[in-house]
C-alpha cells in the first residue's frame, strides 16, 4: 500500500520519517554507579546504524564536533534502542544523532 501511495522509504528512497523518539538519562545504569543514555529511534528492519555525539554541535574535526560513539547497531525492527554507556555523563550537555549505514 505504501508504494502505491508513493512512499518508497522501505527501500531507502525518499523520506523515511526517521527520528529519535526518546532520550532517557539514567543515573545508575544497572546498579553500576555509572550513567547511561538510552536512545530510541525509528528504524528499518535489516538495516544498520551508527550513533554519533557532540558537545557543541560543531562540525566534525572541530572542538565539540561530531564523533562516533558506536557503529554497527543493528535494527530491532520499526524502533531500535541503543544504550550509551561510553560517553554518557562526560559533560552536562550531549547531543546525539543517528545515521543509517
Secondary structure by P-SEA (a helix, b strand, c coil): cccccccccccccccccccccbbbbbcccccccbbbbbbbbbbbccccbbbbbbccccccccccccccccccccccccbbbbbbccccccccbbbbbbbcc
